[in-house]
């Protein structure tokens, strides 16, 4: 049975503890996965926590950048603070409440801006073993340059990346680079010895959210 745990301004919808040694966190823009997470936890053999309620544009932006589309509010670059909140408050409280083992494997799934955050945090820490980035916002200003400059760390887990085949054809020019940038990221990770899988699927940025999550969880757990 699912339960909701509120931490600061975040709402964390938790499945039953189907596995004390494996837990997946999903950073999602809205609470629309309630009917999905319990059967998914059983199907994939992993405890699932869906975290919502974030200031979406800002906590998933790794550094300040101009707003997109042009005229939108600028991104504030609050990812470092949000990562600390996850590490210091959210994860300890959730895992204590669910009885998760202290040596459990954690994975992170992100969508759109939280897909960008998922990769960014993977490059700067080892909190999560594997990640899935669905329609990750890799058009973000400076991100591909940053990926090319950093020393990509060794990772024992895998990265799964999914992109709709219409996403690079957006009417917003800034978004058109997302396909090429995702391809480059995959190449960089593989060159560093990291297992990275990519899947192109039909549709645009907002298409088929549950089927896309199913693909990610299949890649990570089956």
C-alpha positions as CSV (number, residue, x, y, z in Angstrom):
1,X,0.0,0.0,0.0
2,X,1.3,3.4,-0.9
3,X,2.0,6.1,1.7
4,X,2.9,9.8,1.4
5,X,5.7,11.3,3.4
6,X,6.0,15.1,3.4
7,X,9.5,16.6,3.8
8,X,9.8,20.4,3.7
9,X,7.8,21.4,0.6
10,X,8.2,18.0,-1.1
11,X,5.6,15.2,-1.3
12,X,7.1,11.7,-1.5
13,X,4.7,9.0,-2.6
14,X,6.2,5.6,-1.5
15,X,5.3,2.1,-2.6
16,X,5.4,-0.8,-0.2
17,X,8.8,-1.9,0.8
18,X,9.0,-4.8,-1.7
19,X,12.8,-4.8,-1.6
20,X,14.9,-3.5,1.3
21,X,18.1,-3.6,-0.8
22,X,17.0,-1.7,-3.9
23,X,15.1,1.6,-4.1
24,X,14.3,3.9,-7.0
25,X,13.6,7.6,-6.7
26,X,11.6,9.3,-9.4
27,X,11.7,13.1,-9.6
28,X,8.3,13.9,-11.3
29,X,6.6,17.2,-12.0
30,X,3.2,16.2,-10.7
31,X,1.6,13.5,-8.6
32,X,0.1,11.4,-11.4
33,X,1.8,8.1,-10.8
34,X,-0.2,6.9,-7.7
35,X,-1.9,4.0,-9.5
36,X,1.3,3.0,-11.2
37,X,3.9,2.7,-8.5
38,X,2.6,-0.2,-6.4
39,X,2.2,-2.6,-9.3
40,X,5.4,-1.4,-10.8
41,X,7.3,-2.0,-7.5
42,X,6.1,-5.6,-7.5
43,X,6.8,-6.1,-11.2
44,X,10.3,-4.8,-11.1
45,X,11.3,-5.9,-7.6
46,X,12.3,-2.5,-6.4
47,X,10.8,-0.1,-3.8
48,X,9.7,3.1,-5.5
49,X,9.5,6.7,-4.3
50,X,8.0,9.5,-6.4
51,X,9.1,12.9,-5.3
52,X,7.0,15.9,-6.4
53,X,6.4,19.5,-5.3
54,X,9.8,21.0,-6.4
55,X,10.4,24.4,-7.9
56,X,10.8,22.6,-11.2
57,X,12.7,25.2,-13.2
58,X,15.2,26.1,-10.6
59,X,16.1,23.1,-8.4
60,X,17.0,21.1,-11.5
61,X,19.2,23.8,-13.1
62,X,22.8,23.2,-12.3
63,X,23.8,26.8,-12.7
64,X,22.1,30.1,-13.6
65,X,21.1,30.5,-17.2
66,X,18.7,32.5,-19.4
67,X,15.1,31.4,-19.4
68,X,13.8,29.2,-22.3
69,X,11.8,30.0,-24.3
70,X,13.1,33.6,-24.6
71,X,11.2,35.8,-22.2
72,X,10.6,33.2,-19.6
73,X,12.1,33.6,-16.1
74,X,15.8,32.9,-15.8
75,X,16.9,29.6,-14.3
76,X,18.4,30.1,-10.8
77,X,20.8,27.2,-10.7
78,X,19.8,25.6,-7.4
79,X,20.7,22.0,-8.2
80,X,23.6,21.9,-5.6
81,X,21.2,22.9,-2.8
82,X,18.5,20.4,-3.9
83,X,21.1,17.6,-4.1
84,X,22.1,18.4,-0.5
85,X,18.4,18.3,0.5
86,X,18.0,14.9,-1.0
87,X,21.2,13.6,0.6
88,X,20.7,15.1,4.1
89,X,16.9,15.0,4.6
90,X,14.9,13.2,2.0
91,X,16.9,10.0,1.6
92,X,17.6,9.3,5.3
93,X,14.0,10.0,6.3
94,X,12.4,8.0,3.5
95,X,14.7,5.0,3.9
96,X,14.3,5.0,7.7
97,X,10.5,5.1,7.4
98,X,10.5,2.3,4.8
99,X,13.0,0.1,6.6
100,X,15.5,0.2,3.7
101,X,18.9,-1.4,4.4
102,X,21.7,1.1,4.9
103,X,23.7,-0.6,2.1
104,X,20.8,-0.6,-0.4
105,X,21.3,0.3,-4.0
106,X,19.7,3.6,-5.0
107,X,18.8,4.6,-8.5
108,X,17.4,7.9,-9.8
109,X,14.9,8.5,-12.6
110,X,14.3,12.0,-14.0
111,X,12.1,13.5,-16.7
112,X,12.8,16.7,-18.7
113,X,14.6,19.1,-16.3
114,X,14.9,16.4,-13.6
115,X,16.5,14.2,-16.3
116,X,19.1,16.8,-16.7
117,X,19.6,16.9,-12.9
118,X,19.9,13.1,-12.8
119,X,22.9,13.1,-15.1
120,X,24.5,16.2,-13.5
121,X,24.3,14.7,-10.0
122,X,25.7,11.4,-11.3
123,X,28.8,13.2,-12.5
124,X,29.4,14.9,-9.2
125,X,28.5,12.3,-6.6
126,X,27.8,8.6,-6.0
127,X,24.5,8.8,-4.1
128,X,22.8,6.9,-6.9
129,X,24.2,3.8,-8.6
130,X,22.3,4.0,-11.9
131,X,20.2,6.7,-13.5
132,X,17.5,7.0,-16.2
133,X,17.0,10.3,-18.0
134,X,13.8,10.5,-20.0
135,X,13.7,13.4,-22.4
136,X,16.5,15.0,-20.4
137,X,16.9,18.8,-21.0
138,X,20.4,18.5,-22.5
139,X,19.8,21.7,-24.5
140,X,20.5,23.5,-21.2
141,X,23.0,26.4,-21.7
142,X,26.6,25.3,-21.1
143,X,25.7,21.7,-20.2
144,X,27.3,19.9,-23.2
145,X,30.4,22.1,-22.8
146,X,30.6,21.1,-19.1
147,X,30.3,17.4,-20.0
148,X,33.2,17.8,-22.4
149,X,35.4,19.5,-19.8
150,X,34.9,17.4,-16.7
151,X,36.7,14.2,-15.8
152,X,33.9,11.7,-16.1
153,X,34.0,9.4,-13.0
154,X,33.9,5.7,-13.0
155,X,30.4,4.2,-12.5
156,X,29.4,0.7,-11.5
157,X,25.8,1.2,-12.6
158,X,24.3,2.2,-15.9
159,X,22.7,5.2,-17.5
160,X,19.5,4.8,-19.5
161,X,18.5,7.6,-21.9
162,X,15.2,8.0,-23.8
163,X,14.2,10.7,-26.3
164,X,11.0,11.2,-28.4
165,X,11.8,11.3,-32.1
166,X,10.0,14.6,-32.5
167,X,11.7,16.5,-29.7
168,X,14.5,18.0,-31.8
169,X,11.9,19.5,-34.1
170,X,10.4,21.8,-31.5
171,X,9.2,25.3,-32.5
172,X,11.5,26.5,-29.7
173,X,14.9,26.9,-31.3
174,X,16.9,26.3,-28.1
175,X,15.4,22.8,-27.8
176,X,16.5,21.7,-31.3
177,X,20.0,20.7,-30.0
178,X,18.6,18.1,-27.6
179,X,19.0,15.1,-30.0
180,X,22.6,15.9,-31.0
181,X,23.6,16.7,-27.4
182,X,22.0,13.4,-26.1
183,X,24.0,11.5,-28.7
184,X,27.2,13.3,-27.7
185,X,26.6,12.5,-24.0
186,X,26.1,8.8,-24.8
187,X,29.4,8.8,-26.6
188,X,31.2,10.5,-23.8
189,X,29.9,8.1,-21.2
190,X,30.7,5.0,-23.3
191,X,34.2,6.4,-24.0
192,X,34.7,6.6,-20.2
193,X,33.7,2.9,-19.8
194,X,30.2,3.6,-18.5
195,X,27.3,1.4,-19.6
196,X,24.9,3.8,-21.4
197,X,21.8,2.8,-23.3
198,X,19.8,5.0,-25.6
199,X,16.3,4.5,-26.9
200,X,14.5,6.7,-29.4
201,X,10.7,6.4,-29.2
202,X,7.8,8.0,-31.1
203,X,6.4,11.3,-30.0
204,X,7.3,14.6,-28.6
205,X,8.4,15.8,-25.2
206,X,5.1,15.1,-23.4
207,X,4.1,11.8,-25.1
208,X,3.3,8.5,-23.3
209,X,4.7,9.2,-19.8
210,X,3.9,5.8,-18.2
211,X,5.1,3.6,-21.2
212,X,8.3,5.6,-21.1
213,X,8.8,4.9,-17.4
214,X,8.1,1.3,-18.1
215,X,10.9,1.2,-20.7
216,X,13.3,2.8,-18.1
217,X,12.4,0.4,-15.4
218,X,12.7,-2.5,-17.8
219,X,16.2,-1.4,-18.7
220,X,17.3,-0.9,-15.1
221,X,15.7,-3.9,-13.4
222,X,14.8,-6.7,-15.9
